[in-house]
Amino acid sequence: MIHRATRRIVGPIAPVFSEDWPFQEVADSQILWRYMDLRKFEDIVRSSTLYFPRADKLKDPFGGQDFFEGRLSPGNLRRRSRSDEAFRQGYKIDDRGMQDYPEIHRTVVFISCWHRNTRESFRMWQAYTSSSESVVIVTSAKALRRFLPDELMKFAVRYTPLDFPRTEFSHNALFYYKPSGYSFECEYRLLRSPQEDEVFYSDKPEDEFRRIAIRAKKIIHRVITHPNAIQDTKSKVEEMLRAHLPSRRREDSALEL
């Protein structure tokens, strides 16, 4: 552990095993995609913000609640990871009374999800848009790192079986594991932690999300309309770009659905 004041290591050094580590780095050149309905795109370009929903409000691509988001897995009921076991033995940890903490933390963490790929994804169009009146915006990992606040966590998600025990390396570590069944998402995740002295009311609509200001022309590199978009949708997108992002041009999809 690191002493906050001296920045020196205090206590025994516990090993971290690579098979347990959830924070996956990606290259600056990694292309990232965000698929969305047209109303969400309009919100981004009009407000120059990214919308970060609260972790406990995230939906899975099949329309239900993402039950394992930011939680321990069923595998944790049977065993601990090697890294977790080593840490607990080294520090004689007694975690009784802490079992409810992940549930509390889910109500104060906000997340933006992006897709890692080199090309458009048929399955992502299906999973994350509700109609042909939709777009995908394209950026890079370098742009998100450079033009978004440093305090945002920016890592790829790790996909593991449900019987794999997750390790709480930090309060936010559990948000970087997802079940293997979602691996098609190839997610790159932006995570906003609670700010110092920030107050939350989980039952208030204004605390169900946070907005992060962006420089849209630095973040949005390409805008592609749905493969089945009609001319009216294309015209709407072009009008939005002329009004809010004149340096960008709408592109047709390379796919046929």
Order of alpha helices (4+ residues) and beta strands (2+ residues): beta-alpha-beta-alpha-alpha-beta-alpha-beta-alpha-beta-beta-beta-beta-beta-alpha-beta-alpha-beta
